[in-house]
Amino acid sequence: MKQKLLDSWKLFLLASLTLGLAPFNPPHIWGKLQWIAGGNAFSGESAMQFQDYFDVVLHGSPWILLIISGFLYLTKKK
C-alpha cells in the first residue's frame, strides 16, 4: 500500500491540478476552505450544507493524496 501511494504521485499531481482546482477561476477549493475558516466567500447562505462538505472532500482528496505521497517520498529509507 505504501509503495503504491509512493509510485502514484504523477496521478495525484494530475488529479490535483484538474479536479483539485476545478473550476479554475478562482479555484473552487480555495473558496470552500475560506468558507470553512469563517470568511464566507459566497453570498447567500451562511452555513455550509452537506453537499458543501462533500465538495470539499471531493476537491481536497487529490491534494491530500499528493501530500501523503510527497511525504512518503521524502521519508523513504534508501
Helices and strands as residue ranges (DSSP letters): H 2-7, H 9-18, H 28-36, H 50-75
